[in-house]
Amino acid sequence: MLGYAEFKSHVLRRDEKGVFGIPFKRLLGCGLGAGALLTVSRTFAPDYAVIASAACFVSLLVLTAPSGGIARWKHILYSVRWRMLTAASLAPKSVAGQLAHALGVPGAGIDIDADSLFRTDEDAPRTDLSDWVSFSQPLTADALSVEVSPGLTLAEVAS
């Protein structure tokens, strides 16, 4: 069996290897976060430090799970932001609307004026079509020429 190697199609890339389909980088990051909490919480609450760090590890693991390519904590953040925006614009007198106003979420609707958005600028330079470069004689060697009034005769093209 010298020089023989069997490759499997289900082998993951190096950065995706881990346990139970969880990449090692994510496991390492969650472990570092839980270890930091364990170190800090041992000074304040040594009896509950291990339980708090285990809960932190699990919660970090759940919140960093990708859902559609975006981490779950970002989905939650976008959902809360969307709810604040809709509460600020649709029900500004409600508790959520007042909280959104206190947090500085814009509550006014966006008004788009099509006349000002698609207004033509009168000072813009106009292009004269006689300034364009055209191929008036495409079959000759000197095909590129500048014509004062470019035109196409259909009788020559058809033959």
Phi and psi in degrees as a GROMACS rama.xvg file:
@    title "Ramachandran Plot"
@    xaxis  label "Phi"
@    yaxis  label "Psi"
@TYPE xy
-72.5126  133.147  LEU-2
77.714  9.94891  GLY-3
-106.69  129.421  TYR-4
-134.699  134.194  ALA-5
-104.329  122.259  GLU-6
-102.233  138.057  PHE-7
-105.788  145.805  LYS-8
-78.327  -17.4533  SER-9
-95.2784  10.7814  HIS-10
-72.0939  127.656  VAL-11
-80.2947  164.059  LEU-12
-66.8951  163.889  ARG-13
-59.2177  -41.8782  ARG-14
-78.3036  -8.33821  ASP-15
-101.127  -2.24446  GLU-16
-71.7249  141.958  LYS-17
-174.361  -147.455  GLY-18
-122.78  133.843  VAL-19
57.0121  34.2421  PHE-20
79.3378  5.00429  GLY-21
-95.3157  124.19  ILE-22
-62.2218  149.04  PRO-23
-63.1161  -34.9932  PHE-24
-62.1195  -39.4331  LYS-25
-69.3336  -41.1983  ARG-26
-61.7001  -42.0016  LEU-27
-65.4931  -43.7324  LEU-28
-63.0839  -42.3869  GLY-29
-66.8561  -38.2312  CYS-30
-65.2749  -38.284  GLY-31
-66.7599  -39.7269  LEU-32
-64.5129  -42.304  GLY-33
-68.0952  -36.1303  ALA-34
-67.1303  -37.4576  GLY-35
-65.0861  -41.0595  ALA-36
-65.9278  -38.0577  LEU-37
-62.3907  -42.9682  LEU-38
-64.2045  -43.8765  THR-39
-72.68  -41.0851  VAL-40
-75.9734  -16.7801  SER-41
-66.6742  -26.7879  ARG-42
-77.373  -32.2292  THR-43
-96.486  -42.4308  PHE-44
-139.133  80.1878  ALA-45
-66.4212  -24.9728  PRO-46
-73.1204  -29.8299  ASP-47
-108.502  9.06265  TYR-48
-66.8663  -42.9163  ALA-49
-68.7312  -40.5459  VAL-50
-65.7274  -42.3414  ILE-51
-66.0074  -39.305  ALA-52
-71.1415  -34.7623  SER-53
-66.3157  -40.9622  ALA-54
-65.7985  -36.4424  ALA-55
-65.2487  -41.3442  CYS-56
-61.7584  -46.0651  PHE-57
-66.5908  -43.1287  VAL-58
-67.1039  -38.7205  SER-59
-65.1427  -37.8861  LEU-60
-64.5626  -39.7602  LEU-61
-72.9541  -42.17  VAL-62
-73.3895  -22.6189  LEU-63
-94.2  2.9  THR-64
-67.4061  129.719  ALA-65
-75.7427  136.959  PRO-66
-130.088  103.822  SER-67
71.0468  26.6735  GLY-68
88.8115  -6.28357  GLY-69
-117.912  137.88  ILE-70
-62.912  149.944  ALA-71
-62.2255  -34.7993  ARG-72
-66.6649  -30.6598  TRP-73
-72.4738  -36.0924  LYS-74
-60.0518  -43.55  HIS-75
-64.0944  -42.7987  ILE-76
-63.2422  -43.6198  LEU-77
-66.5459  -35.9192  TYR-78
-65.5391  -43.9327  SER-79
-65.2265  -40.8135  VAL-80
-64.2179  -41.7591  ARG-81
-63.6785  -41.8078  TRP-82
-65.2335  -36.5381  ARG-83
-67.0091  -41.5711  MET-84
-63.5915  -44.6384  LEU-85
-69.0594  -36.7264  THR-86
-67.6831  -37.3025  ALA-87
-68.8348  -32.8002  ALA-88
-91.8359  -35.5421  SER-89
-92.5101  -35.9104  LEU-90
-135.573  73.8093  ALA-91
-68.6282  -17.8175  PRO-92
-86.7584  -10.4302  LYS-93
-75.1335  171.206  SER-94
-64.5083  -42.681  VAL-95
-66.7844  -36.5027  ALA-96
-65.9403  -40.6707  GLY-97
-69.0432  -36.8829  GLN-98
-65.4531  -40.3523  LEU-99
-64.5926  -39.4972  ALA-100
-65.4933  -38.8618  HIS-101
-67.3181  -31.2445  ALA-102
-83.581  -5.22897  LEU-103
86.7621  20.4835  GLY-104
-75.2245  130.543  VAL-105
-65.9318  129.552  PRO-106
-106.815  -15.5284  GLY-107
-76.4205  144.52  ALA-108
-71.7936  160.17  GLY-109
-93.329  117.74  ILE-110
-103.106  122.853  ASP-111
-109.134  120.203  ILE-112
-95.1032  110.994  ASP-113
-66.9789  -31.49  ALA-114
-64.8798  -40.4608  ASP-115
-80.5832  -28.1486  SER-116
-72.941  -40.983  LEU-117
-105.732  23.8483  PHE-118
-68.7226  137.226  ARG-119
-81.5348  140.649  THR-120
-87.8804  116.779  ASP-121
-73.1663  -20.1037  GLU-122
-87.2935  -0.813476  ASP-123
-70.5752  140.349  ALA-124
-69.5236  139.329  PRO-125
-92.6038  138.749  ARG-126
-96.7849  128.18  THR-127
-88.4101  130.88  ASP-128
-67.1933  -15.7244  LEU-129
-77.4611  -9.08385  SER-130
-85.3836  -7.20405  ASP-131
-77.2421  151.99  TRP-132
-87.3453  132.429  VAL-133
-133.204  160.136  SER-134
-96.8391  93.2256  PHE-135
-82.1906  -29.947  SER-136
-128.93  80.5984  GLN-137
-70.4299  -19.0505  PRO-138
-91.5346  -6.83927  LEU-139
-92.6518  168.551  THR-140
-69.1942  -37.421  ALA-141
-98.531  74.3984  ASP-142
-81.8365  -25.5179  ALA-143
-87.0542  119.882  LEU-144
-147.424  157.568  SER-145
-100.919  123.474  VAL-146
-108.713  143.153  GLU-147
-71.4272  -40.9538  VAL-148
-134.048  95.9927  SER-149
-66.409  140.693  PRO-150
-152.814  165.022  GLY-151
-131.55  124.129  LEU-152
-95.8201  121.175  THR-153
-71.9407  -21.5252  LEU-154
-69.1247  -35.9003  ALA-155
-75.0216  -34.2808  GLU-156
-73.2147  -36.6058  VAL-157
-68.1676  -26.8334  ALA-158
